[in-house]
Amino acid sequence: MNEATRAFIQQHRTEDVRRLALRKVSDVDVDLSFALNQIKGWQIARKKIPSWAATDGILFPVHLSMEQCSSEQTAMYKQQLCKRLLKYPLAQHDTTLVDLTGGMGVDCSYMAKEFEHACYVERQETLCELAENNFPLLQLEKVKVVCADAAAYLRDCPPVTMLFLDPARRNDHGGRTYAITDCTPDVLTLKNLLLEKSDYVLLKLSPMLDWHHTVQLLGDVLEVHIVSVGNECKELLVLLSKKLKKEMQFFCVDDENVFCPTQTEDNSLQKESIPSGDFVGWKYLYEPNASVMKAGCFDELSKSFAVVQLAANSHLFVSDHLIEDFPGRRFEITGMTTMNKKELKGFLKDCSQANITVRNFPMTVAELRKRLRLKEGGDTYLFATTAQDRQHILIKTHKVLS
């Protein structure tokens, strides 16, 4: 990158890339195509990996790699996972991380901080060149960059502490794939070699996968982590090992909130759901976070917190007092009603707008909003669901602020 291109990027990096592309650039020394890619990359990084965006000299790959790379938040979670594991080493040798599917290098850059040695392996030469530029700028001189195929490198790899893989989820035609066997590299084919070469194998898989099936398919699973950011599932992390045998642990991660149902005590109420028509005395309603919903550990929620399910398939919970640390959104209940037309009229007489959620209910949000004649928004939150006695009900609430 010459100085003219560098100056152009610095001057225009907050502007609309599409408009910049149509602008005539007077300086012939500016590599416009390269500059536009760097500006677009920086704009994505500013939100996704802010520490990289704040580091002068960082170079960004093409848009697809930016789209596929981990966010800073999820990479930091992996770093903390590694830090916890390394407190109890399984071998006496120096700790070493090998990222076999380096990509943009975000995960490697955070996880490597916890190891004495680290190696970034990537088969695309362009991404390797970017990593060689970026890692020293991030004070990661200890990370060795190797341009190689993951399977080929693994065959000659000496024993290491952790092997990390984020298999590519696109086929030869650029289409998305989700099944483990359709991703590259195929971790099922490599599994025995991966476990032979390392103390731990950490896999980053699609959140679209069924984690129960994934655990059965892989075997030797120590931990499963469902990681969400902004209440949206982003990653399924699976930790494997043949050298450590213990009961599998499960982690539901939503931003800073981590719920581990396998580590909680049984302090459940002595009922799984509310008896038919019994809504008196319930003051608070709870909607689990995305990771908990994905995990499906609803019984564990009742065991871990003093909450009761409204009904078996509602995935909504209630309590008679506020549960501050519930892993999800919390609401104060201001009223409940059936869908009886006369009851609804009085129930909604002072309500002209509301945020509507449907759970196990025969109407969509749009259909219900039209029937209730309510605008979107406001401070009122309505939950439409089916009670234990199969009666359709509407619950009026206000969000409990943190």
N, C-alpha and C positions, 0 to 999 in steps of 0.2 A: 504494500500500500504506500503510494507516494504522498508527499505532504499536501498536495492540492486535493486529493481524495479525502485525506484525513480531516483537513479543514472544512471541506464540504459537509462531511458527516457531522462534525461538531456543530456547525452552524445551523443545520437543518434537521437535526434528529428528533425534534418535537413536532415536526410538520407532517401533514397528510402525505403518505408515500405515493398514493395514486396521483395526486396533484403534482408532486415533485417529478414523477415519471413523464409528465406531459410538458414540463418546463424545459425550455432551451437553455443549456448550460454553456456559458461563454468560454469557460476555461477548458481547453481541449485535453488537458492533463488529468481531468477528473474521470475516473472510471465509474461512470454513472450506475451501471448494473451492480457492481460490487457495493457501491455506496448505498444504493437503495436497499439492498439485502441487509447491510449492517444496520441501517436506520430502523428497518422493520424488526430485525432481531433485537435491537436495543429496546424498542418500544414494548415488545413482548416480555423481555427480561425485566424491565422496570417493575412489572406487576408480578411476574412469575418467580424470578430469581433476583430480587433487588440488590443483593450484595455483589452479584456479578455486574449488574448495570452500573453500580457505583464505582467499579474498578476500572481505571483508565487502561486502555489498550486491549481489553477483552474483545475477541473476535467471535462472531456468531455464525452458525451454519445456515443452511437453507431452511425454509419455513417448516418442512416436514419434521426435521430433527428438533426444531424448537417446539413444535406441537407435541412431539412424543416425549420430550425430556421431562424429568421430574420437576415439581415445584420445589422451591427452597424449603418450604414447610415439610413436605414429605421426605425430602432428603435429610433434613435435620432429625426427623423421627428415626430413620434408619441409623443415623449416627448414634443416637441414644441407645438404640437396640444393641448395636455393636459394643458400645461402652459397657452396658450391663453384662453382656456375655463374656467380655474380656476380664471381668473381675474374677472369674473362675476358669482360668485357662485349662484346656484338656491336655496340653503338651508343654514341654519345657523349652521348646525352640522359640526364637523371636517371632512375634506376631506379624503375620503377613496377610494382606488382602489382595486378591486378584479379581478384578472386574472383567469378566470374559466378554461382555457386550457393552463396551465403553460408551458408545453413542456420543452425546454432547459432553458427557463427563460430570454432570451435576451430582449424581449419586456418589460417584467415585471421589469427587472433591470433598464431600462431607465425611463419608465413611473412612477415608484414608487417614483423617486426622487422629483416629483412635488406634491406628496400627503403627508398628515400628517401620514396616516396609509396605509398599503398595505398588501394584502393577495394573495399568490400564491397557486392555487388549481390545482392538477394534480392527475390523477387516477393511473399512473404507479409509483410504489414504488421506483424503481431505479432512476427515474428522480427526485423524491422528495429528495432522499438521496443526489444526486448531488447538488440540489438547496440548501440544508441545509449546504453543504460544501462551495459552491461558494458565496452565498450572503454575509456572513460576510467578506469574502476576498475583496468584492467589496464595503465595508462600507455600507451594506444594512441590518443591524441588525433589522431594523424596519419591514422587510418583514416577515410575518408569513407564514410558509409552511404547507399546509394541503394536506394529501393524501386522495382524495375523488373523486367521480364521480361528474361532473359539475352539472347535473340536480338535484342530491340528495343534494348537498351543497346549491344550489340556493333556494330550498324550505324553508330552515331554515335560510337563510341569512338575516341579518337585513338591513335596508335601507342604501345604500352607494352612493357615488358620481358617480362612474363610474364602469361599468362591461365591461370587455374586453374579447372577444372570438375570437379564431383563430381555427375554426372547422377543424378537421382532414380530409384531402382530399384523404384518401385511404380506400378502402373497406376491407372486411375480408380476401380477397385473396391478398392484397398488391397492387392492381391496383389503378391507379389514378382516382379520381372522381372530378367533378367540380360543378355540380348542388348543390344548397344550401340544398335541401332535401336529397341528398345522402351523405352529410358530417355529422360528429359526433362531438358535439351534433347537433341535428336538431334545428337551431335557429328559424325556423318558428313555431315549436311546442312550444318552450319556450318563444316566443316573448313577449306575454302579461305579463308573470311573470317577465321577464327581465326588462321591462319598469316600472313595478310596484315597483320593488326593487331598482331602481337607477334613478339618474338624467339624466345620459347619458349611452347609450350602444354603444360601439365601436366594429365593426366587421371587422376582417381582412379576406377578401375573395379572391378567385382565380382571377387573372387578365384576365383569359379566359372568365369570365362571361360578358354578355352584361349588362352594367350598367343601361341602360334604363329599361330593364326588371326587374333587381334586385330592383330598386327603386319602381317600380309598385308592385312588389311582397311583399316587406317588409312594405311599408308605414311608416309614422312618421319619414321620413328621413330629417335630418337637413343639412348634408353635405356629399358630395362624393369626395373622393380623389383618383386619379389614380397616383400611385407612381412608378417612373422608376429610375433605376440606370444604368449609362453607356448606356443610350438610349435603355434600355430593360425594358419592363413593368414587375414589380415584385409583386405589391400588388394593390388590390382594397379595400380601406377603406371606410366604411359606418358608419356614426354617426347618431344615432336615439335618440329621446327623446319625451316624451308626455308632459313634464313639460315646454318646451320652444317651442313656435310656431313662426316660421319666414319663409321667403322665402328660399327655398333650395339653398345652395351655392355649387359651383363646383370648384375643384382645380386640375390642371394638374401640377404634380411635376416631374421634371427631374433634379436629383442631387440637386444643389443649386438654380435652376431656378423654381419659382412657378408662374404659370399663372392662374389667377382666372377670367374667362370670365364673371361671374355674377357680378363682381365688377368694370367693366371697363366702361369708357364713350364712347359714340358713336361719334367717329371722323373719320368715314369711308369715303373712296372715294365714289363718287356717281355712281359707277359701280361695278358689282359683278365679272366681268371677262373681259379679253381683247377682243376687237372686232376682228372679223375674219381677220387674216393676219397682224394685227397691232402690230409689235414687236419693232418699233423704239422708242428709248428713255428709254427703260427699262435697267437699268444698274446692278441690283442686283437680285439674285434668292434666295429663302428661302425654306428649307425643314423642316417642323415642327418636333418637338421632338416626341418620342414614346408615351408619355402620351397624347399629343394633338391629335396625330393620333388615338389613342384608344378612346379618348373622342368624336372625330368627330366634334369638335366645330370650323369648318372652317369659317363659317360666322362671328363668334365672333372675329377671328383673323383679318379679314378685317375691322371690326368695331373698334378694339383696336389698330391697327397699320396701318400706311399708306402703305398698301400692297394690291395687287390685285391678284386674282386667275388667273392662266394661262387658266384654263378651269374648268368646274364644277366638273369633276371627276379626275383631275390631282393631287390635293392636293399639288401643288407647287405654290409659290407666287412670285411676282416680284414687284420692286419699282424703282423709278428714283433716289433715294438717299439711303444711307446705314441706315438701322434700327438696331441700336446697341443692343437693348434689345429684339429683336425678339426671341421667345422661340423655337429655333431650329438652324440648321446649316445655315450659311450665305455664299454666293458665289458671286463673281464678274463675270458678264457675259462678255465673250470675243467674242462671235459669236453665231449666230443661223442659221439653215438651214433646208430645207426639206430633205426628204430621196431620192431625185432625185440623180441618180447615178453620173451625171456630177457635180452637186453641191457638193456632198460629197467628190469627189476626190480633189477639190481645198480646201474645208473646212478642210480636215484632212492631207493635204500634209506635214505639219511639225510635225505631231503627230504620234508617234509609239506606245505609251502606254497611258492608261487612266483608271480612276475609273469610272465605268458605273452604273447608276441607271435607272431603267425603272418604269414609273408611267402611268397607263392607256395606255399601248402600246402593240401591238400584238405580240411582240417577247420577249423571256426571255433574261436575261443578257448574258447567254452563247451563245445564237443564234445570238444576236446582235454583240457580241465581235468577233465571227467567221466571220460574214459578213463584219465587218469593218476592220478585220485583225489587231486588236490592242492587245498588251500585257496588262496584268493587272498591276496597280500601277502608279507611277509618280505623278506629280503635277496637271495634267489636270483632271477635273471632267466633264463627259458627262451625261446629263439628256435626256433620250428619253421619249417623251410623246405625247399626242394628243391635238392639239390646239382646240380652240372654234369652228373653222370651220371644225373639224374632220380631219384636215391634220396632218400627223405624222411628228413631228419635232425633231431636235437634237439641244441641247443647250450646248455650250462649256463654261466652267467656271473654275475659280480658287478659292479655299477656302479662305475666309476672316479670317485671324488669329485673335484671341482675343487679 
